[in-house]
């Protein structure tokens, strides 16, 4: 009977820097959601849009950003901790396609107030 068992050492390949960036991005996204959500609701209730397409698209694109942001941060956080390449790849793809388009729309394609 062996008294001591051998422990196999496994090299951890998750990135501490990436984990910190994802954590702070999640905290910033909560703050961004609260501030921009309040400003968006104020804008939709009190201002008259010059372009009716912008009035129709603004709320769904913001809602899409919110839903995708939760999934994106979760995939990046868990994928990095568990060292799952498909989850990190999904995190990067969600960063580029829907997130970038939504942020560019919400930043540059709004009516001046």
C-alpha positions, 0 to 999 in steps of 0.5 A: 500500500502506497502512502503517498500518491504522485501528483501530475503537474499540469501546466495552466495555459489560461491567460491572466491578462485576458481574464483581467480584461474580460472581468473589467470589460464586464464591469464596464459593460454594466456601467455602459448599459445603465448609463446608455439605457437611461439616455436611450429611454430619455431620447426615445420619450422626449426627442423627435427623430428626423429619421423614422428608421433610426427611431425603429432601429435604435432600441432593437440594436441596443437590446441586441447589444445587451444580449450578445454582450452577456453571452460574449463576456460569459464565453470569454470568461469561462473559455479562458478559465477552462482553456477551451479554444472553441469558446474563446473563438466564439468570444472573438467572433462575437466581439467582431461581428454583432458587437462592433456593428451595434456599437458603430451604429449607436455611436455614429449613426444617431440624429444630432440633438 
